[in-house]
Amino acid sequence: MKKILLASALILSIAGSILAPVSAEENQSQTPSAVKEKQAKDDQKEAIVKENTEPEVLPKVDAQEAKPKKEGWYQENYHWRFYQDDKPALNWKQIQGKWYYFDQDGNRLHSTIYKGYAFDQDGVMIENSWTKLDNQWYYADSSGRLAQNTWKKINGSWYYFNQTGSMLSNTAIDGYLLTKSGAMAEKGWTKLDQIWYYVAPSGKISQDKWEKISGSWYYFDKDGGMLSATTFKGYLFKKSGALAENNWVKIKDTWFYANGSGRYVQENWQKIQGSWYSFTHDGGMLADKWQGSYYLKTSGAMAEKEWIFDKTYKSWFYLKADGRYANQEWIGAYYLKSGGYMAKSEWIDDSQDKGRYYLDENGRYVTGIHKISGKDHLFQKDGKWISEVSTEGGFVKGQYSNTIFLDPGHGGQDSGAFYYNVAEKDLNMQIYRKLRKKLEELGYTVLTSRDSDIDVDFKTERSRMVNKTNSDIFISIHFNATGNIHSKASGIQTYSYSDEPDYPSKINKYWHNHPDRMSESKRLAAAIHSSLLAETGAKDAGLLESSFAVLRETAKPAVLLELGYMDNFTENQRIRDDRYQDRLVAGIVKGIQKYYAGK
C-alpha cells in the first residue's frame, strides 16, 4: 500500500513540475488585462483538480518542524520579490489592485521602461499619468500603455512622444515647436535654449525666410532659429535679431558695422563719427593691429597724434597727425628708429645734427653724468654726448620637459575603497593605463609611482620618487567614497595643495609653500577639473584644496583627482564602464594640454 501511495505522489509531483513552466511561459507573454481574465479561469480549474486529486496523507516518519513558507514581499540581494506559497512571482502580477512585473529571477522591475510600460521607483505600473525616468518624461494611458511615436493632447496642450515613449522638448518636429515643458508653443515669440523662434498664426514656426515683425526685419534659419548677432548674405543682425541699420554689432569678440540698408562694411576704410576704421573682407573691424603705416587701436579707431605700445613687437610707436608712424625722427626726448621702433637702452647717432645720444631703458635721452656698461659718460642738457668721464671703472616656472608623473593611488595590501566587488586600487590602475597610453601617443614622457599592484608608501615615498625626476607635474589618481553603502553622493573633486601648520612638510621644506608651486598647482587643478566636467557631464563636487601628503611633499605642481563615488551604486556602475573611463581620460588629457598652453 505504501508503495502505491508513494508512486501516486511521485506521478503528481512530476505532472506539477511539467505543467508549471507552461503556465509561467503563458503568463510572461500576457499583458495585465489578459492576466486578469486568465487568472479567474485558472483558479476555477485548480479547485476542480484539487477536489478530484486529494492525496492520501502518509504517516509521518521522523517528523521535523516544517520550515515556514515565504508569503508576501521580501527584499533579497538588494531586490524586491513577492512570494506565494514559497515561490517568487514571475512576469506580470497584480497585488492589492496594482500591477507589477517580475523578471525571470523574480526581481521586481522599478524605475524603468519594459515593453511599452513604465514602472515607478516602487515598481508600480504607471496608469493614466506622467512619470519621469532617467530625466525623461513619459505618459501612460489608463491601460498602462505609453504614448509612443505620436502626438497626444493632455490637459489642453499638445505633446509629442518618440518611439521609445520619451516626451520631446526644446525641439521642432514637423514645423511645430516643442517648449521646455514639452507643450507645443502657441502663436508669437518663444525662446528655447537661448534661441528665439517665431510661431505663425498657423501654429508652425517661420523657417528659412525673412519676417517683418513689429516694424523690424528678422531672418529665421532652416531650423526656425532667429539669426542673432551674426552676418548672413551681406546683412548684419543685432543681438536682438533685428536687422542692423547704421549701427555697430559685436559678434563674439569682433565688431561689425552696417550701413542704412543693413549691409555691413567689408574690406574697406570707413569714417564713422569722426574717426577712421578699417574692416576685413569678412567685415570684421580691425583692432590692435597695423594696417600699413597706420595703427588701429583697441577701439578700432585709427591712432592719431599719440603713442602706441605694440605687444607683438614689444615696442612703443608714435602715430603722427596723419596717422602714419614716426620714422627716424625725434618726438621730444624720444627717438623713433627705422620702422618706427622707439630706441631704448642704446646709442643713437643722429646724422642730421651730427650728435650722439644714449637712450635709457625708458627711451628718454640721458643728461649729465650717466653710467653705461660700467663707465661714466657726460651728456649736455639736450642729450648730446660730450665725453667719457672715467677710464675705470644662479622646477622653473614656464620651462617644461613634457614629462608627467602619474600616481595610481593605493596598491598592494592597500586596496583603498571597496564597494560592489571592485577595489579602488584596480580602478585607479585602469585609468592610469588608459591615461598613460594616450599621453605617450601625444608625445609626453610618462613616469609613475607604480605600474603594477604593489605597496607604495603614500606619506613620502611617492613624493620622493617624483622629486628625483625632471617631471613638470604630478597627478595622483583616486576614486571617492563616503563610507555609506546607500550614499547618493556623486561627482568629481579636484584637489591642489593648501598649507596646514599642524602638518609640516617632512621632505619638501622649501617648495611645499613656494608661491610658484602653489599657483601652478591651482592652475593645473582648475584646467583638469573644468575639462573633466565638460567631457563627462559629471556633477561638480568641488575644486578644492587640502594638505594631503602627496600634495604637501611633492616639489612640483601637484593635483589629486577623485573621479567619482564608489559607494553610490549608480556612479559605481558608471565609473566601471569602459566608455566612461575613456571620457575621464579625455578630460584629464585636455586639462593637461590647457595647462601646458598657459591657460
VEXROTOR-789662 format. One line per 5 residues: their letters; for each residue x, y, z of C-alpha. Coordinates in Angstrom, 3 decimals, m for minus. Layout:
<atoms>
A = X Y Z  ... $
</atoms>
This chain:
<atoms>
MKKIL = 0.000 0.000 0.000  2.814 2.402 0.895  4.469 1.747 m2.462  1.235 2.568 m4.324  0.781 5.801 m2.377 $
LASAL = 4.377 6.864 m2.961  4.086 6.155 m6.678  0.916 8.222 m6.879  2.596 11.112 m5.118  5.599 10.883 m7.445 $
ILSIA = 3.343 10.981 m10.530  1.509 14.063 m9.214  4.845 15.752 m8.430  6.192 15.111 m11.948  2.932 16.314 m13.510 $
GSILA = 3.117 19.510 m11.497  6.721 20.184 m12.490  5.838 19.705 m16.180  2.802 21.984 m16.084  4.448 24.807 m14.093 $
PVSAE = 6.825 26.130 m16.799  3.998 26.126 m19.330  1.870 28.298 m17.054  4.794 30.654 m16.384  5.556 30.962 m20.078 $
ENQSQ = 1.937 31.798 m20.891  1.810 34.351 m18.094  5.025 36.057 m19.298  3.638 36.877 m22.714  0.351 38.371 m21.448 $
TPSAV = m0.449 41.963 m20.539  m2.020 42.909 m17.185  m5.538 42.959 m18.699  m5.134 39.467 m20.187  m3.668 38.144 m16.960 $
KEKQA = m6.745 39.251 m15.003  m9.085 37.197 m17.282  m6.881 34.106 m17.284  m6.407 34.192 m13.507  m10.131 33.647 m12.901 $
KDDQK = m10.178 30.573 m15.221  m7.060 29.073 m13.628  m8.489 29.469 m10.120  m11.632 27.515 m11.182  m9.527 24.748 m12.776 $
EAIVK = m7.346 24.478 m9.697  m10.370 23.972 m7.423  m11.721 21.098 m9.596  m8.343 19.366 m9.815  m7.790 19.698 m6.091 $
ENTEP = m11.199 18.132 m5.353  m10.539 15.122 m7.600  m6.913 14.547 m6.679  m6.900 14.995 m2.923  m3.831 12.962 m1.885 $
EVLPK = m3.942 10.337 0.874  m1.971 11.515 3.857  1.020 9.337 4.597  2.098 8.644 8.138  4.877 10.895 9.408 $
VDAQE = 8.268 9.293 9.814  10.826 11.083 11.983  8.824 14.317 11.553  10.799 17.553 11.841  9.460 21.044 12.373 $
AKPKK = 8.352 22.422 8.965  10.231 25.475 7.593  7.873 28.480 7.369  6.776 29.231 3.802  7.554 32.632 2.289 $
EGWYQ = 4.493 34.753 1.659  4.348 38.359 0.522  7.147 40.834 m0.082  10.817 40.097 0.658  13.962 42.145 m0.056 $
ENYHW = 16.748 39.836 m1.192  20.118 40.768 m2.701  19.056 44.418 m2.996  15.951 43.377 m4.985  12.258 43.084 m4.002 $
RFYQD = 10.440 39.791 m4.617  6.839 38.691 m3.993  6.245 35.134 m2.748  3.127 32.975 m2.944  3.259 29.528 m1.444 $
DKPAL = 7.031 29.836 m1.063  7.514 30.641 m4.766  8.560 34.027 m6.178  6.152 35.712 m8.568  7.261 35.857 m12.208 $
NWKQI = 6.181 38.070 m15.071  3.017 40.179 m14.550  1.347 40.206 m11.128  m1.499 42.287 m9.712  m1.047 42.906 m5.996 $
QGKWY = m3.605 44.880 m3.981  m5.001 46.399 m7.185  m1.603 47.458 m8.573  0.286 45.841 m11.426  3.922 44.766 m11.120 $
YFDQD = 6.357 42.890 m13.352  8.955 40.380 m12.097  11.906 39.141 m14.188  12.953 35.517 m14.630  14.764 35.644 m11.282 $
GNRLH = 11.682 37.015 m9.530  13.183 40.509 m9.138  10.669 43.343 m9.268  11.254 45.875 m12.057  11.311 49.501 m10.963 $
STIYK = 12.255 52.934 m12.264  12.343 51.623 m15.834  10.508 51.043 m19.130  9.601 47.487 m20.201  7.760 46.539 m23.392 $
GYAFD = 5.840 49.809 m23.592  5.004 50.012 m19.882  6.557 52.272 m17.240  7.244 51.364 m13.619  7.857 53.855 m10.787 $
QDGVM = 10.503 53.601 m8.059  8.214 51.252 m6.085  7.718 49.015 m9.111  4.073 50.025 m9.661  2.967 50.210 m13.310 $
IENSW = 2.072 53.794 m14.267  m1.538 54.327 m15.345  m3.180 57.452 m16.802  m0.439 59.817 m15.643  3.023 61.301 m16.220 $
TKLDN = 6.232 59.784 m14.877  9.882 60.807 m15.034  12.605 58.204 m15.508  16.282 58.966 m16.163  15.425 62.633 m16.702 $
QWYYA = 12.897 61.729 m19.403  9.126 62.255 m19.167  6.624 59.569 m20.224  2.827 59.403 m20.321  0.792 56.232 m19.787 $
DSSGR = m2.905 55.852 m20.639  m5.500 54.090 m18.486  m4.284 50.668 m19.702  m0.711 51.473 m18.696  0.490 51.744 m22.295 $
LAQNT = 2.957 54.532 m23.028  2.287 57.059 m25.752  4.853 56.248 m28.470  5.724 57.854 m31.809  2.628 60.049 m31.698 $
WKKIN = 1.095 63.408 m30.803  m1.141 63.486 m27.719  m3.289 66.265 m26.298  m3.046 66.330 m22.489  m4.810 68.919 m20.316 $
GSWYY = m5.362 71.182 m23.310  m1.779 71.122 m24.654  m0.218 69.062 m27.426  2.814 66.883 m26.766  4.906 64.582 m28.935 $
FNQTG = 6.389 61.264 m27.824  9.137 59.405 m29.727  9.288 55.705 m30.492  10.606 54.901 m27.002  7.802 56.901 m25.371 $
SMLSN = 10.063 59.751 m24.275  8.459 63.203 m24.413  10.280 65.559 m26.781  11.091 69.090 m25.652  13.237 72.018 m26.723 $
TAIDG = 12.969 70.984 m30.368  10.902 71.311 m33.505  9.063 68.480 m35.215  7.094 68.700 m38.437  7.402 72.508 m38.232 $
YLLTK = 5.860 72.679 m34.755  7.850 73.916 m31.773  8.002 71.987 m28.520  8.866 74.105 m25.480  10.981 73.267 m22.436 $
SGAMA = 7.895 71.777 m20.758  7.219 69.684 m23.869  3.996 71.560 m24.669  3.659 72.819 m28.252  4.345 76.573 m28.492 $
EKGWT = 1.488 78.955 m29.267  1.483 81.989 m31.618  4.251 84.577 m31.114  7.839 84.549 m29.843  9.244 81.577 m27.941 $
KLDQI = 12.783 81.150 m26.571  14.370 77.715 m26.297  17.965 77.085 m25.238  18.904 80.721 m25.858  17.406 80.610 m29.368 $
WYYVA = 14.330 82.615 m30.370  11.591 81.194 m32.615  8.508 82.809 m34.088  5.245 80.852 m34.279  2.944 81.964 m37.088 $
PSGKI = m0.867 82.019 m36.755  m0.903 78.584 m38.434  0.902 77.183 m35.402  4.071 76.464 m37.354  7.376 78.279 m36.898 $
SQDKW = 8.965 80.535 m39.520  11.767 78.646 m41.258  14.357 79.706 m43.862  12.677 83.069 m44.526  12.528 86.796 m43.728 $
EKISG = 9.769 88.096 m41.450  8.886 91.704 m40.678  7.704 91.799 m37.066  6.730 94.995 m35.228  8.466 97.130 m37.848 $
SWYYF = 11.831 95.285 m37.871  13.178 92.671 m40.232  14.262 89.272 m38.922  15.599 86.157 m40.582  14.945 82.574 m39.448 $
DKDGG = 17.190 79.656 m40.476  16.068 76.291 m41.842  15.513 75.005 m38.293  13.460 78.064 m37.361  16.085 79.722 m35.169 $
MLSAT = 16.227 83.504 m35.299  19.562 84.819 m36.536  21.156 86.958 m33.851  24.494 88.809 m33.573  25.646 87.380 m36.881 $
TFKGY = 26.028 88.071 m40.580  24.028 86.479 m43.391  24.329 87.089 m47.137  25.901 90.504 m46.579  23.429 91.597 m43.887 $
LFKKS = 24.165 92.270 m40.218  21.853 91.318 m37.359  21.848 92.798 m33.861  21.797 90.768 m30.663  18.023 91.282 m30.565 $
GALAE = 17.797 89.637 m34.001  16.615 92.793 m35.717  18.417 93.844 m38.897  21.148 96.390 m38.023  20.971 99.777 m39.749 $
NNWVK = 23.680 102.451 m39.287  24.768 100.566 m36.238  27.606 98.626 m34.625  27.157 94.951 m33.682  29.622 92.842 m31.705 $
IKDTW = 29.819 89.197 m32.755  31.864 87.157 m30.309  34.982 89.311 m29.988  34.677 91.168 m33.288  32.823 94.392 m34.155 $
FYANG = 30.901 94.897 m37.417  29.241 97.998 m38.846  26.108 98.120 m41.016  25.032 100.993 m43.249  21.471 102.263 m43.688 $
SGRYV = 20.434 99.273 m45.799  21.568 96.778 m43.195  24.598 95.669 m45.207  27.893 95.548 m43.344  31.161 97.235 m44.421 $
QENWQ = 33.695 94.828 m45.952  37.387 95.200 m46.930  37.334 98.975 m46.756  38.062 102.068 m44.682  35.045 103.845 m43.220 $
KIQGS = 34.855 107.159 m41.366  32.324 106.824 m38.547  31.529 109.694 m36.192  34.795 111.477 m36.975  37.193 108.507 m36.706 $
WYSFT = 38.599 106.191 m39.338  38.048 102.422 m39.120  39.244 99.561 m41.292  37.340 96.328 m41.979  38.441 92.916 m43.292 $
HDGGM = 36.952 91.129 m46.296  34.718 89.275 m43.805  33.529 92.585 m42.355  35.344 92.359 m39.034  36.692 95.604 m37.606 $
LADKW = 40.455 95.616 m37.229  41.779 96.389 m33.729  45.168 96.349 m32.005  46.665 95.880 m35.423  48.778 97.621 m38.065 $
QGSYY = 47.244 98.426 m41.434  50.242 99.505 m43.459  51.718 102.594 m41.772  48.556 103.088 m39.681  47.587 101.597 m36.350 $
LKTSG = 44.062 100.585 m35.321  43.590 100.884 m31.554  41.604 98.563 m29.281  38.520 100.661 m30.040  39.185 100.158 m33.756 $
AMAEK = 39.716 103.879 m34.313  42.894 104.842 m36.174  45.590 106.238 m33.856  46.443 109.926 m34.386  48.987 112.112 m32.538 $
EWIFD = 49.560 109.522 m29.821  51.896 106.835 m28.515  51.045 103.173 m29.007  52.707 100.154 m27.369  52.629 97.101 m29.620 $
KTYKS = 52.845 93.859 m27.588  53.745 91.852 m30.664  56.800 93.961 m31.446  57.364 94.827 m27.764  57.982 98.452 m28.633 $
WFYLK = 56.499 101.926 m28.441  55.495 103.742 m31.649  54.330 107.270 m32.280  51.470 107.949 m34.715  51.527 111.456 m36.161 $
ADGRY = 48.603 113.738 m37.075  48.048 111.992 m40.417  48.003 108.581 m38.712  51.397 107.434 m40.048  54.095 106.262 m37.624 $
ANQEW = 57.150 108.474 m36.910  60.232 107.103 m38.643  63.917 108.016 m37.980  62.979 111.192 m36.169  62.745 112.694 m32.701 $
IGAYY = 59.496 113.134 m30.816  60.516 115.256 m27.863  63.154 113.377 m25.859  62.454 110.101 m27.691  63.875 108.746 m30.917 $
LKSGG = 61.899 106.590 m33.381  64.178 104.354 m35.436  63.659 102.875 m38.883  60.311 101.066 m38.914  59.002 103.346 m36.153 $
YMAKS = 60.539 101.459 m33.208  61.342 103.582 m30.151  65.018 103.426 m29.198  65.881 102.388 m25.609  68.985 101.247 m23.731 $
EWIDD = 71.097 102.026 m26.791  73.256 104.611 m28.533  71.845 106.671 m31.419  73.996 108.549 m33.914  71.922 111.304 m35.475 $
SQDKG = 73.448 112.206 m38.834  71.302 115.305 m39.243  72.630 117.239 m36.256  75.844 115.208 m36.081  75.188 114.320 m32.480 $
RYYLD = 75.450 111.130 m30.423  72.833 110.242 m27.829  72.111 107.495 m25.320  68.504 106.425 m24.701  67.820 104.893 m21.265 $
ENGRY = 65.574 101.903 m20.510  62.521 104.183 m20.746  63.538 105.588 m24.137  64.482 109.113 m22.977  67.865 110.589 m23.832 $
VTGIH = 70.094 110.928 m20.744  71.731 114.136 m19.494  74.622 114.925 m17.112  76.740 112.011 m15.903  75.337 108.569 m16.716 $
KISGK = 76.927 105.123 m16.208  76.877 102.912 m19.298  78.462 99.433 m19.268  80.287 100.282 m16.046  81.729 103.564 m17.347 $
DHLFQ = 80.613 107.146 m16.630  79.733 109.419 m19.562  78.934 113.139 m19.672  75.978 114.491 m21.705  74.651 118.004 m22.487 $
KDGKW = 71.194 119.210 m21.360  69.826 118.429 m24.844  71.163 114.869 m24.609  74.260 115.179 m26.817  77.233 113.118 m25.648 $
ISEVS = 80.335 115.076 m24.557  82.889 112.578 m23.381  83.691 109.597 m21.214  84.325 110.713 m17.610  86.398 107.831 m16.330 $
TEGGF = 88.560 105.140 m17.812  87.722 102.810 m14.939  85.753 101.950 m13.817  72.005 81.108 m10.023  61.170 73.461 m11.039 $
VKGQY = 61.404 76.679 m13.218  58.041 78.272 m13.891  57.236 78.246 m17.600  60.006 75.799 m18.539  58.839 72.300 m19.434 $
SNTIF = 60.335 68.936 m20.283  56.924 67.494 m21.285  57.367 64.847 m18.605  54.360 63.869 m16.478  54.404 61.794 m13.292 $
LDPGH = 51.268 59.697 m12.733  50.409 58.176 m9.357  47.727 55.434 m9.344  46.610 55.682 m5.693  46.874 52.781 m3.202 $
GGQDS = 48.089 49.337 m4.350  49.224 46.026 m2.885  47.747 45.405 0.555  46.201 48.872 0.470  43.089 48.395 m1.687 $
GAFYY = 41.617 51.809 m0.960  37.814 51.914 m1.023  35.989 48.667 m1.845  32.363 48.643 m2.968  30.224 46.383 m5.146 $
NVAEK = 33.054 43.920 m5.704  35.582 46.385 m7.037  38.648 47.865 m5.306  39.704 51.464 m5.733  43.302 50.454 m6.456 $
DLNMQ = 42.117 48.498 m9.512  40.017 51.385 m10.849  42.987 53.717 m10.318  45.204 51.369 m12.315  42.648 51.144 m15.176 $
IYRKL = 42.519 54.936 m15.521  46.325 55.204 m15.225  46.964 52.737 m18.042  44.464 54.398 m20.375  45.858 57.841 m19.490 $
RKKLE = 49.486 56.794 m19.914  48.774 55.300 m23.332  47.025 58.473 m24.505  49.716 60.831 m23.193  52.515 58.814 m24.773 $
ELGYT = 50.647 58.851 m28.094  50.701 62.654 m27.815  54.471 62.692 m27.285  54.673 63.143 m23.498  57.098 61.175 m21.338 $
VLTSR = 55.203 59.411 m18.547  56.693 58.263 m15.235  54.826 56.513 m12.441  54.874 55.514 m8.777  53.649 52.010 m9.627 $
DSDID = 52.911 50.073 m12.793  51.544 47.007 m11.043  49.729 46.014 m7.871  52.453 46.782 m5.313  52.652 48.573 m1.961 $
VDFKT = 53.976 52.154 m2.069  54.129 54.397 0.990  51.713 57.274 0.465  53.221 59.667 3.015  56.625 60.371 1.484 $
ERSRM = 57.771 57.657 m0.920  55.591 58.680 m3.881  56.798 62.273 m3.482  60.440 61.165 m3.144  60.048 59.367 m6.468 $
VNKTN = 58.751 62.367 m8.416  61.134 64.821 m6.732  64.107 62.905 m8.176  62.814 63.344 m11.743  62.550 66.211 m14.228 $
SDIFI = 58.771 65.894 m14.257  56.748 69.025 m14.911  53.638 67.967 m12.996  52.348 65.284 m10.599  48.834 63.764 m10.852 $
SIHFN = 47.503 61.356 m8.199  44.509 59.263 m9.368  41.768 58.229 m6.895  38.068 57.429 m6.531  35.871 58.693 m3.698 $
ATGNI = 33.637 57.152 m1.027  31.563 58.408 1.893  31.537 55.108 3.785  27.756 54.757 3.394  26.686 51.948 1.050 $
HSKAS = 23.430 53.786 0.391  25.228 57.015 m0.427  23.772 59.369 m3.021  26.951 61.453 m3.200  28.298 61.860 m6.718 $
GIQTY = 30.612 63.921 m8.871  34.268 64.764 m9.401  36.591 66.533 m6.949  39.991 68.006 m7.783  42.476 68.988 m5.073 $
SYSDE = 45.519 71.232 m5.016  47.731 71.994 m2.013  46.655 74.112 0.936  49.018 74.603 3.842  48.077 73.332 7.299 $
PDYPS = 50.585 74.345 10.007  49.690 71.249 12.038  51.139 69.093 9.219  54.638 70.464 8.482  56.486 69.110 5.465 $
KINKY = 58.980 66.287 6.108  60.981 66.257 2.861  59.795 69.364 0.990  60.512 72.285 3.306  61.468 74.745 0.555 $
WHNHP = 58.927 74.007 m2.159  55.786 72.984 m0.291  54.708 76.590 0.332  56.538 78.188 m2.581  54.172 80.680 m4.258 $
DRMSE = 55.085 79.491 m7.771  54.353 75.865 m6.911  51.068 76.722 m5.199  49.862 78.975 m8.008  50.860 76.467 m10.708 $
SKRLA = 49.184 73.640 m8.785  45.947 75.643 m8.620  46.180 76.458 m12.331  46.734 72.767 m13.159  43.820 71.728 m10.914 $
AAIHS = 41.465 74.288 m12.481  42.408 73.239 m16.025  41.890 69.497 m15.371  38.730 69.981 m13.284  36.910 72.098 m15.871 $
SLLAE = 37.926 69.733 m18.684  36.766 66.667 m16.726  33.343 68.195 m16.105  32.996 69.248 m19.738  33.952 65.806 m21.090 $
TGAKD = 31.945 63.638 m18.684  28.967 65.783 m17.733  29.596 64.688 m14.143  28.438 66.708 m11.140  30.882 69.369 m9.936 $
AGLLE = 31.738 68.127 m6.440  34.293 70.883 m5.924  37.616 72.405 m6.956  39.209 72.085 m3.529  42.431 72.491 m1.545 $
SSFAV = 43.925 70.152 1.034  47.190 69.196 2.745  47.241 65.583 1.539  50.740 64.124 1.942  51.308 63.614 m1.804 $
LRETA = 50.417 67.269 m2.405  52.445 68.581 0.551  55.660 66.604 m0.019  55.854 66.886 m3.839  58.163 69.639 m5.134 $
KPAVL = 56.245 70.004 m8.407  52.849 71.411 m9.355  50.631 68.648 m7.978  46.947 67.664 m8.011  44.883 64.811 m6.599 $
LELGY = 41.808 63.627 m8.522  38.702 61.987 m7.005  36.956 60.749 m10.164  33.645 59.519 m8.715  31.929 57.911 m5.711 $
MDNFT = 32.304 54.153 m5.401  29.649 53.734 m2.683  26.962 55.300 m4.915  25.629 52.268 m6.804  24.690 54.221 m9.927 $
ENQRI = 28.002 56.056 m10.093  29.888 52.823 m9.286  28.460 51.272 m12.432  29.320 54.367 m14.474  32.983 54.602 m13.412 $
RDDRY = 33.480 50.921 m14.208  32.193 51.428 m17.754  34.954 51.382 m20.346  33.489 54.204 m22.439  33.001 56.453 m19.415 $
QDRLV = 36.594 55.802 m18.348  37.656 56.951 m21.836  35.790 60.226 m21.243  37.533 60.650 m17.877  40.887 60.166 m19.589 $
AGIVK = 39.961 62.596 m22.371  39.077 65.228 m19.759  42.382 64.802 m17.910  44.353 64.994 m21.177  42.594 68.181 m22.287 $
GIQKY = 43.234 69.728 m18.874  46.939 68.883 m19.136  47.078 70.401 m22.620  45.389 73.589 m21.350  47.978 73.806 m18.555 $
YAGK = 50.915 73.453 m20.918  49.327 76.062 m23.186  49.390 78.528 m20.310  45.606 78.644 m19.867 $
</atoms>
